[in-house]
Amino acid sequence: MSALFSPFSLRDISFKNRIAVSPMSQYRAKNGHANDWHMVHLGRFAMGGAGLVYAEATAVEAIGRRTHGDLGIWCDDHIEQLKPITAFIHREGAVAGIQLSHAGRKASERRPWHGETPVDDEDISERNERPWDAVAPSPLAYAEGWPVPAEMSQIDIEDVIASFGEAARRSQEAGFQMIEVYAAHGFLVHQFLSPISNQRTDQWGGSEENRRRFALEVARSIRRNWPEQYPLAFRLSATDWLDGGVEPENAMATAAALKNEGVDIIDCSSGGIGGKERPRRMKIEQGFQVPFAQRIRKEAEIATMAVGFLWDEQLCEDLISSGKADMVAMARELLDDPNWPLHAAAKLAADENHRAWPIESGWWLMKRDRLLNKLGLRS
């Protein structure tokens, strides 16, 4: 039996296999509202056989958006457009998840294809999109050429923590059954965790314990507003790949602390705190972040999700069967082939005759294969 296609449960939610669709920002929302693009984008992954389908990074505050096109869940008006999307995902046998996010000092950014730089006059003149003021743990710019964010006050911090809780409530009302907090890649929660971006000297900075406090309070706020039977995940950058930043030992301790606050699984990524350039310490190769998932799973005794440069079904099978991670998450590989899970199932002998496919597709594909084999046109 395939380990990759074995069922897996967190709390009362069961996934039909170990394949998750990573959150992929589409920058197609209008004032945070989902639309038909999001239905088609996310729906095709559910049809393609994934066990968990995450909606993209979804802002818990309007100023927490990365770009004007970010999805949002900072007000109740965002709920209704999300309901048909989650309903469709569940009807197709997948679990609908959402990634809650606040960009912090990375806010007010242009879409990647517009330059991935701060919103500027061109955005105002061509798209009527104006910049807004960003906030962060410390008044440190994200990168050269970026504006200095305002240092968050105690009230600001409390308001954002509450916003995560309110976003969790709305997520349930919208039909999601799993939440992931975006605490990686230089977004706000990560900004608090990393000493590179957090130079505070109050209860929210300084010591490792203080820098971790914001993440733990976010977890508590969500758990107060999120059903006990639904799982909660955190995506962590297990290392900043930079001297003086987060190291794997810090991530292990954070994961263990989050587990005590009701977090069920850690999505193990890395990097993103120090600008767009890849750090010299960061060596990218197939499955390069898997060791983080393996170590956190063992040392923090919490379920993990491996992510990053995974595309080979046998590698994914082996890392699940060997206990290196409990789930695998993919993004761009699934953009290229939304049916990757179904193709992988066939290659791993977890499906035959297209039975795992939606019958509206599988029946025709099975009939086609029989005819081609009978005629000797395809081996």
C-alpha positions as CSV (number, residue, x, y, z in Angstrom):
1,M,0.0,0.0,0.0
2,S,1.3,3.5,-0.9
3,A,2.2,5.6,2.1
4,L,1.7,8.8,0.1
5,F,-1.9,7.7,-0.6
6,S,-2.7,6.5,2.9
7,P,-5.3,8.5,4.9
8,F,-4.1,10.8,7.6
9,S,-6.1,12.6,10.4
10,L,-5.5,15.7,12.5
11,R,-8.1,16.1,15.3
12,D,-11.4,15.2,13.7
13,I,-10.4,16.0,10.1
14,S,-9.3,13.2,7.8
15,F,-7.3,13.7,4.6
16,K,-7.7,11.0,1.9
17,N,-3.9,11.2,1.2
18,R,-0.8,13.0,2.3
19,I,-0.7,15.6,-0.5
20,A,-1.4,19.3,0.3
21,V,-1.7,22.1,-2.2
22,S,0.5,25.0,-0.8
23,P,-1.0,28.4,-0.6
24,M,-0.3,30.2,-3.9
25,S,-1.0,33.9,-4.1
26,Q,-2.8,34.8,-7.3
27,Y,-3.1,38.6,-6.8
28,R,-6.5,38.5,-8.5
29,A,-8.7,39.6,-5.5
30,K,-10.5,43.0,-5.5
31,N,-10.5,44.7,-2.1
32,G,-9.8,41.3,-0.6
33,H,-12.8,39.6,-2.2
34,A,-12.6,36.2,-3.9
35,N,-14.0,35.7,-7.3
36,D,-14.4,33.1,-10.1
37,W,-10.7,33.0,-10.6
38,H,-10.2,31.6,-7.1
39,M,-13.0,29.0,-7.6
40,V,-11.4,27.7,-10.7
41,H,-7.8,27.9,-9.4
42,L,-8.5,26.0,-6.2
43,G,-11.3,23.8,-7.6
44,R,-9.0,22.2,-10.1
45,F,-6.6,21.0,-7.4
46,A,-9.5,19.3,-5.6
47,M,-10.5,17.6,-8.9
48,G,-6.9,16.6,-9.4
49,G,-6.8,14.4,-6.3
50,A,-5.0,16.4,-3.6
51,G,-6.0,15.7,0.0
52,L,-5.7,19.3,1.3
53,V,-6.2,22.4,-0.7
54,Y,-5.1,25.7,0.9
55,A,-6.4,29.0,-0.2
56,E,-3.6,31.6,-0.7
57,A,-2.2,33.9,1.9
58,T,-5.3,35.7,3.2
59,A,-4.9,39.0,5.0
60,V,-6.4,39.4,8.5
61,E,-6.2,43.2,8.2
62,A,-6.4,45.5,5.2
63,I,-2.9,46.9,5.9
64,G,-1.7,43.4,6.3
65,R,-2.0,42.7,2.5
66,R,1.1,42.2,0.6
67,T,-0.4,43.7,-2.6
68,H,-3.6,45.2,-3.7
69,G,-4.6,41.8,-5.2
70,D,-4.3,39.8,-2.0
71,L,-7.2,37.8,-0.8
72,G,-8.7,39.1,2.5
73,I,-10.7,37.9,5.4
74,W,-10.6,41.0,7.6
75,C,-14.3,41.7,7.4
76,D,-17.5,39.6,7.3
77,D,-18.2,40.8,3.7
78,H,-15.5,38.5,2.5
79,I,-17.2,35.3,3.8
80,E,-19.9,34.8,1.1
81,Q,-17.6,34.6,-1.9
82,L,-15.5,32.0,-0.2
83,K,-18.4,29.6,0.7
84,P,-19.0,28.1,-2.7
85,I,-15.3,27.6,-3.1
86,T,-14.9,25.6,0.1
87,A,-18.2,23.7,-0.6
88,F,-16.8,22.6,-4.0
89,I,-13.5,21.5,-2.6
90,H,-15.2,19.4,0.0
91,R,-17.6,17.8,-2.5
92,E,-14.6,16.7,-4.5
93,G,-13.2,14.9,-1.5
94,A,-10.5,17.3,-0.4
95,V,-10.2,19.4,2.7
96,A,-10.4,23.2,2.3
97,G,-7.7,25.0,4.3
98,I,-6.8,28.7,4.5
99,Q,-3.6,30.5,5.2
100,L,-4.0,33.5,7.5
101,S,-1.5,36.2,6.9
102,H,-0.2,39.6,7.8
103,A,2.6,41.0,5.6
104,G,4.0,43.5,8.2
105,R,6.8,45.4,6.7
106,K,6.4,43.5,3.3
107,A,3.0,45.2,2.8
108,S,2.2,47.7,0.1
109,E,4.1,45.8,-2.5
110,R,3.6,45.6,-6.3
111,R,2.5,42.3,-7.8
112,P,5.5,40.2,-8.9
113,W,4.9,40.9,-12.6
114,H,4.8,44.6,-11.9
115,G,8.3,44.5,-10.2
116,E,7.8,43.1,-6.7
117,T,8.9,46.4,-5.3
118,P,7.0,49.0,-3.2
119,V,3.8,50.4,-4.7
120,D,4.8,53.6,-6.6
121,D,3.5,56.3,-8.9
122,E,3.1,54.0,-11.8
123,D,0.6,51.9,-9.8
124,I,-1.3,55.1,-9.0
125,S,-1.4,56.3,-12.6
126,E,-2.0,53.0,-14.4
127,R,-4.0,51.0,-11.9
128,N,-5.3,53.6,-9.4
129,E,-3.6,51.6,-6.7
130,R,-2.0,53.7,-3.9
131,P,0.5,52.7,-1.3
132,W,-0.3,52.4,2.4
133,D,1.8,52.6,5.5
134,A,3.3,49.3,6.7
135,V,3.8,48.3,10.4
136,A,6.4,45.9,11.9
137,P,8.0,44.9,15.2
138,S,10.8,47.3,14.6
139,P,11.3,50.3,12.3
140,L,13.6,48.4,9.9
141,A,13.0,48.3,6.1
142,Y,12.5,45.0,4.4
143,A,15.2,45.7,1.9
144,E,17.1,48.5,0.3
145,G,14.7,51.0,-1.4
146,W,11.8,50.0,0.8
147,P,10.1,52.4,3.2
148,V,10.8,52.1,6.9
149,P,7.7,50.7,8.6
150,A,6.1,52.1,11.7
151,E,7.1,50.3,14.9
152,M,4.0,48.6,16.3
153,S,2.7,49.8,19.6
154,Q,1.2,47.6,22.3
155,I,-2.2,48.4,21.1
156,D,-1.2,47.7,17.5
157,I,0.1,44.3,18.6
158,E,-3.1,43.4,20.5
159,D,-5.3,44.5,17.6
160,V,-3.4,42.2,15.1
161,I,-3.6,39.3,17.5
162,A,-7.3,39.8,17.9
163,S,-7.6,40.1,14.1
164,F,-6.2,36.6,13.7
165,G,-8.9,35.3,16.0
166,E,-11.6,37.1,14.1
167,A,-10.2,35.8,10.9
168,A,-10.4,32.3,12.3
169,R,-14.1,32.8,13.1
170,R,-14.8,34.0,9.6
171,S,-12.8,31.1,8.2
172,Q,-15.1,28.7,9.9
173,E,-18.2,30.5,8.6
174,A,-16.7,30.4,5.1
175,G,-16.5,26.6,5.3
176,F,-12.8,26.1,5.9
177,Q,-11.8,23.1,8.0
178,M,-8.1,23.9,8.5
179,I,-6.1,27.0,9.2
180,E,-2.4,27.6,8.6
181,V,-0.7,30.7,10.0
182,Y,1.9,32.3,7.7
183,A,4.8,32.6,10.1
184,A,7.5,32.2,7.4
185,H,9.1,34.0,4.5
186,G,9.5,37.4,6.2
187,F,5.8,38.0,7.0
188,L,4.7,39.6,10.2
189,V,4.8,36.6,12.6
190,H,8.2,35.6,11.2
191,Q,9.3,39.3,11.6
192,F,8.6,38.9,15.4
193,L,10.5,35.6,15.5
194,S,13.6,36.6,13.8
195,P,16.3,38.8,15.6
196,I,17.1,40.2,12.2
197,S,13.8,42.1,12.0
198,N,12.8,42.2,15.7
199,Q,15.1,44.5,17.7
200,R,12.5,45.4,20.4
201,T,13.5,45.5,24.1
202,D,10.0,45.1,25.6
203,Q,8.1,41.9,26.2
204,W,7.8,41.3,22.4
205,G,11.5,41.3,21.7
206,G,15.0,40.8,23.0
207,S,15.1,37.2,24.3
208,E,14.1,34.2,22.2
209,E,11.2,33.7,24.5
210,N,10.0,37.2,24.0
211,R,10.3,37.1,20.3
212,R,8.2,33.9,20.3
213,R,5.4,35.5,22.3
214,F,3.6,37.1,19.4
215,A,3.3,33.7,17.5
216,L,2.0,32.0,20.7
217,E,-0.5,34.7,21.3
218,V,-1.7,34.4,17.7
219,A,-2.2,30.7,18.2
220,R,-4.1,31.3,21.4
221,S,-6.3,33.9,19.7
222,I,-7.1,31.5,16.8
223,R,-7.8,28.6,19.1
224,R,-10.3,30.7,21.1
225,N,-12.3,31.3,17.9
226,W,-11.7,28.0,16.0
227,P,-13.5,24.7,16.6
228,E,-11.7,22.3,18.8
229,Q,-12.2,19.5,16.2
230,Y,-10.5,21.5,13.4
231,P,-6.7,21.4,13.0
232,L,-4.3,24.4,13.2
233,A,-1.0,24.6,11.3
234,F,1.9,27.0,11.3
235,R,4.2,27.5,8.4
236,L,7.7,28.3,9.9
237,S,10.9,29.3,8.3
238,A,13.1,26.8,10.0
239,T,16.2,28.9,9.3
240,D,16.8,32.4,8.0
241,W,20.0,31.1,6.3
242,L,21.6,34.2,7.7
243,D,24.1,34.7,10.5
244,G,22.3,36.2,13.5
245,G,18.9,35.0,12.3
246,V,16.6,32.1,13.1
247,E,18.4,28.8,13.2
248,P,16.9,25.3,13.2
249,E,17.3,25.0,17.0
250,N,15.1,28.1,17.4
251,A,12.5,26.6,15.1
252,M,12.5,23.3,17.1
253,A,11.7,25.3,20.3
254,T,9.1,27.4,18.6
255,A,7.4,24.3,17.2
256,A,7.3,22.7,20.6
257,A,5.9,25.8,22.2
258,L,3.2,26.1,19.5
259,K,2.2,22.5,20.1
260,N,1.4,23.4,23.7
261,E,-0.9,26.1,22.4
262,G,-3.0,23.7,20.2
263,V,-1.1,23.7,17.0
264,D,-1.2,20.3,15.3
265,I,1.3,20.4,12.4
266,I,4.2,22.5,11.3
267,D,4.7,23.3,7.6
268,C,8.5,23.4,7.3
269,S,9.9,26.1,5.0
270,S,12.9,28.5,5.3
271,G,14.3,31.9,4.4
272,G,12.6,35.1,3.4
273,I,13.6,37.5,6.1
274,G,16.4,39.4,4.4
275,G,15.1,40.7,1.1
276,K,14.6,39.1,-2.3
277,E,18.2,37.9,-2.8
278,R,18.9,34.2,-2.0
279,P,21.2,33.9,1.0
280,R,24.6,32.4,0.3
281,R,24.1,29.7,2.9
282,M,20.9,28.5,1.1
283,K,21.6,25.6,-1.3
284,I,18.6,24.7,-3.3
285,E,18.1,21.2,-4.5
286,Q,15.3,18.6,-4.7
287,G,13.8,18.2,-1.2
288,F,16.3,20.6,0.4
289,Q,13.9,21.5,3.2
290,V,12.9,17.9,4.1
291,P,15.6,17.6,6.9
292,F,13.8,20.5,8.7
293,A,10.5,18.6,8.6
294,Q,12.3,15.4,9.8
295,R,14.0,17.1,12.7
296,I,11.0,19.1,13.9
297,R,8.9,16.0,13.7
298,K,11.3,14.0,15.9
299,E,12.6,16.7,18.3
300,A,9.4,18.7,18.8
301,E,7.2,15.6,18.6
302,I,4.7,17.2,16.3
303,A,3.4,16.3,12.9
304,T,5.1,18.0,10.0
305,M,4.6,18.9,6.4
306,A,7.6,18.9,4.0
307,V,7.6,21.5,1.2
308,G,9.9,22.9,-1.4
309,F,11.3,21.5,-4.7
310,L,9.3,18.3,-4.4
311,W,8.1,16.8,-7.7
312,D,9.2,13.1,-7.8
313,E,6.4,10.8,-6.6
314,Q,8.9,8.2,-5.4
315,L,10.8,10.7,-3.3
316,C,7.5,11.9,-1.7
317,E,6.5,8.2,-1.1
318,D,9.8,7.5,0.6
319,L,9.8,10.5,2.8
320,I,6.3,9.6,4.1
321,S,7.0,5.9,4.5
322,S,10.3,6.6,6.3
323,G,8.7,9.0,8.8
324,K,10.5,12.1,7.7
325,A,7.2,14.0,7.4
326,D,3.5,13.3,7.7
327,M,2.4,15.3,4.6
328,V,4.0,16.8,1.5
329,A,3.0,20.2,0.1
330,M,3.4,21.4,-3.5
331,A,2.8,24.6,-5.3
332,R,4.4,25.3,-8.7
333,E,4.5,21.6,-9.6
334,L,0.7,21.5,-9.3
335,L,0.4,24.7,-11.3
336,D,2.1,22.9,-14.1
337,D,0.0,19.7,-13.6
338,P,-3.0,20.0,-11.3
339,N,-3.6,16.2,-11.8
340,W,-0.1,15.4,-10.4
341,P,-1.7,13.4,-7.5
342,L,-3.8,11.3,-9.8
343,H,-0.8,10.6,-12.0
344,A,1.4,9.8,-9.0
345,A,-1.3,7.4,-7.7
346,A,-1.1,5.4,-10.9
347,K,2.7,5.3,-10.8
348,L,2.7,4.1,-7.2
349,A,0.1,1.5,-7.9
350,A,-2.4,3.3,-5.7
351,D,-4.9,3.6,-8.6
352,E,-5.8,1.5,-11.7
353,N,-8.1,2.1,-14.6
354,H,-8.5,5.8,-13.5
355,R,-10.8,4.8,-10.6
356,A,-9.4,7.6,-8.4
357,W,-10.4,10.2,-11.0
358,P,-13.7,12.0,-10.9
359,I,-15.9,9.7,-12.9
360,E,-16.8,12.4,-15.4
361,S,-13.1,12.2,-16.5
362,G,-12.0,8.8,-15.3
363,W,-14.6,6.8,-17.3
364,W,-13.5,8.4,-20.6
365,L,-9.8,8.0,-19.9
366,M,-10.3,4.3,-19.0
367,K,-12.3,3.8,-22.2
368,R,-9.5,5.6,-24.2
369,D,-6.8,3.4,-22.7
370,R,-8.6,0.2,-23.4
371,L,-9.1,1.2,-27.0
372,L,-5.5,2.3,-27.5
373,N,-4.2,-0.9,-25.9
374,K,-6.5,-3.0,-28.0
375,L,-5.2,-1.3,-31.2
376,G,-1.6,-1.5,-30.0
377,L,-1.2,2.3,-30.3
378,R,0.2,2.9,-26.8
379,S,2.3,0.6,-24.7
